[in-house]
Amino acid sequence: MSRRGMLTGAAAVGAAGVIGLEAHGEAATTQAATTEAATTEARPKKEPVELTWFGTHAWQIRCGNSVVLTDPWLTRFKTGTFTPEGADPKTKLVIKPEVIDRHLGTADAILVHHGHYDHMADVPYVARKTQATVLCTETHANLLRAMKTPDELLSPVRGGEYVPFDGFTIEVFPSLHSCGGKRHTYAYPGYRYEVPPRPRVIEDLVEGGTLAFVITIGGVRILSLSTANFDPNALRGLQVDVIFAAPGGEPGITDRLLRTIKPVRKVIATHWDDFDKPLDQPGVPWTDLAPLRTSVERAGAELIVLDHLQKITL
């Protein structure tokens, strides 16, 4: 069987992780509870929802005429991120309109989960092309303004928002970037409280706060997490049908996510590929997905692993 066949046939289970102490007692009243109350009305009639994966955390979610994009980064230039030496912070930012135009047409909303280059570098071009509303933190908005994104397209959020669109809704949650290494850190931290000089290299695009989103579309609720981490107080008791979950939070962190939210049926692996590799070739895993499968199997869910440019209908 080809590696593509192995990937697309993978069935197991997965989720993203959590760092921090669990809240206890009634003090753990969370945004998840309030947003669930706000959405207790009957769900819309079930309609087909098509998901397309463009590598990293770039997803297209389509239902009828409605299109939501998450972190649409399709250009993919060489950074060395997954080499022993790691990424060169002075790697120049590159945007390839011809690659983006080949795959993306229209969109109603763009969800920016955090500000790193592999999530946000293509957003200015995609936003101008589609005229979609961009939901992001104020830091992300300032970076996007510096990259010539029209201000009228930007909608800064912080977590707690319930945003209705024609055909779908977005709920915004505070979240956390995953950490690694001896000191439990991540690349390019920081915030931008004013519009900075135009970003030129990858270290100019700082994390700037991490968000999670729940997209309710076609009667399906999708929790979108861009890293193997989350805020347990924000998501406690949340009910969704599908999770986009990144590997790297095992053991323990991914398991805690699946204990924090209500039981979920499907987990779709995200951000598992070496994004220095071409998008038009099969994805190359940067890590072993077996621990993610193990965590998800323990929770009784199904893991779905798509390959580059592959679609699935929920």
Salt bridges, closest charged atoms under 4 A:
GLU22 OE2 - ARG256 NE 3.49
GLU22 OE2 - ARG259 NH2 3.97
GLU36 OE2 - LYS262 NZ 3.19
ASP71 OD1 - HIS113 ND1 3.10
ASP71 OD2 - HIS119 ND1 2.57
ASP101 OD1 - LYS129 NZ 3.18
ASP118 OD2 - HIS119 NE2 3.41
ASP118 OD2 - HIS271 NE2 3.16
GLU138 OE2 - ARG145 NH1 2.85
ASP151 OD1 - ARG145 NE 2.50
GLU171 OE2 - ARG221 NH1 2.68
GLU203 OE2 - LYS90 NZ 2.31
ASP241 OD2 - ARG43 NH1 2.73
ASP241 OD1 - ARG265 NH2 3.56
ASP255 OD2 - ARG298 NH2 2.94
ASP273 OD2 - ARG76 NH1 2.98
ASP273 OD2 - HIS308 NE2 2.84
GLU302 OE1 - LYS266 NZ 2.86
ASP307 OD2 - ARG4 NH1 3.95
